Amino acid sequence: MVKKAPYHSSEETWRMFRIMAEFVEGIETMASLGPCVSMFGSARTKPEERYYKMAEETAREIAKSNYGLITGGGPGIMEAGNKGASEAGGQSVGLNIDLPFEQEANLFIDPDKLITFDHFFVRKVMFMKYAQGFIVLPGGFGTLDEFFEAITLIQTDTIGRLPIVIVGKSYWEG
């Protein structure tokens, strides 16, 4: 028989304060950024792969258009995006997540724009709240989660009708 956790405990109360602290840190860091685009994609994409190169070039063009770039801060597509934005002199933001088995922050994030989260839902709020558009490259469950969050918020008029660009027709179809 599975033992149920208590409905309320002191530990849960303190957890709420840790979550609030993550929101405060995120908002304080993100609020002064100016216009940004959030880019989602696989952490496992290698630098020699075409989607890595596409992410890098896309981020470079976004930065040249005076938009900052927000990624999940890890390797793969996220690294490519931060690299392109950084090399073009744009704002390069990383919303890293503390996971026990992966995801170190990449080296192309502006040092004052790296936030490491413990909770996925707080991190997703920052992706959505501070973006003026979304770019979705090939990825896995995390990428799908972020993409569906964006389209759900747009469909329910929770955020404005922001552009979403889905990259990689051959990956997404079929």
Solvent accessible surface area in square Angstrom, and as a share of the most:
residue,aa,sasa,rsa
1,M,243,1.08
2,V,133,0.76
3,K,188,0.80
4,K,179,0.76
5,A,87,0.68
6,P,97,0.61
7,Y,219,0.83
8,H,126,0.56
9,S,33,0.22
10,S,79,0.51
11,E,126,0.56
12,E,78,0.35
13,T,42,0.24
14,W,149,0.52
15,R,97,0.35
16,M,98,0.44
17,F,89,0.37
18,R,129,0.47
19,I,25,0.13
20,M,95,0.42
21,A,59,0.46
22,E,17,0.07
23,F,53,0.22
24,V,83,0.48
25,E,85,0.38
26,G,0,0.00
27,I,73,0.37
28,E,129,0.58
29,T,33,0.19
30,M,1,0.00
31,A,68,0.53
32,S,101,0.65
33,L,12,0.06
34,G,46,0.44
35,P,65,0.41
36,C,0,0.00
37,V,18,0.10
38,S,0,0.00
39,M,0,0.00
40,F,3,0.01
41,G,8,0.08
42,S,22,0.14
43,A,19,0.15
44,R,163,0.60
45,T,15,0.09
46,K,105,0.44
47,P,74,0.46
48,E,122,0.55
49,E,74,0.33
50,R,144,0.52
51,Y,28,0.11
52,Y,6,0.02
53,K,112,0.48
54,M,75,0.33
55,A,0,0.00
56,E,24,0.11
57,E,82,0.37
58,T,45,0.26
59,A,0,0.00
60,R,52,0.19
61,E,83,0.37
62,I,21,0.11
63,A,8,0.06
64,K,126,0.53
65,S,68,0.44
66,N,129,0.66
67,Y,85,0.32
68,G,1,0.01
69,L,0,0.00
70,I,0,0.00
71,T,0,0.00
72,G,2,0.02
73,G,0,0.00
74,G,0,0.00
75,P,53,0.33
76,G,4,0.04
77,I,0,0.00
78,M,15,0.07
79,E,41,0.18
80,A,0,0.00
81,G,0,0.00
82,N,0,0.00
83,K,51,0.22
84,G,0,0.00
85,A,0,0.00
86,S,44,0.28
87,E,99,0.44
88,A,33,0.26
89,G,72,0.69
90,G,17,0.17
91,Q,56,0.25
92,S,0,0.00
93,V,0,0.00
94,G,0,0.00
95,L,0,0.00
96,N,10,0.05
97,I,3,0.01
98,D,88,0.46
99,L,39,0.20
100,P,129,0.81
101,F,148,0.62
102,E,60,0.27
103,Q,22,0.10
104,E,147,0.66
105,A,31,0.24
106,N,16,0.08
107,L,167,0.83
108,F,62,0.26
109,I,15,0.08
110,D,33,0.17
111,P,130,0.82
112,D,104,0.54
113,K,29,0.12
114,L,70,0.35
115,I,2,0.01
116,T,69,0.40
117,F,1,0.00
118,D,95,0.49
119,H,30,0.13
120,F,103,0.43
121,F,94,0.39
122,V,0,0.00
123,R,13,0.05
124,K,30,0.13
125,V,59,0.34
126,M,0,0.00
127,F,1,0.00
128,M,6,0.03
129,K,113,0.48
130,Y,32,0.12
131,A,5,0.04
132,Q,77,0.34
133,G,4,0.03
134,F,2,0.01
135,I,13,0.07
136,V,1,0.00
137,L,1,0.01
138,P,10,0.06
139,G,8,0.08
140,G,42,0.40
141,F,183,0.76
142,G,46,0.44
143,T,6,0.04
144,L,58,0.29
145,D,66,0.34
146,E,17,0.08
147,F,30,0.13
148,F,108,0.45
149,E,52,0.23
150,A,0,0.00
151,I,56,0.29
152,T,71,0.41
153,L,32,0.16
154,I,17,0.08
155,Q,143,0.63
156,T,77,0.45
157,D,115,0.60
158,T,88,0.51
159,I,35,0.18
160,G,46,0.44
161,R,200,0.73
162,L,44,0.22
163,P,84,0.53
164,I,46,0.23
165,V,81,0.47
166,I,85,0.43
167,V,20,0.12
168,G,13,0.13
169,K,158,0.67
170,S,77,0.50
171,Y,105,0.40
172,W,73,0.26
173,E,101,0.45
174,G,127,1.22
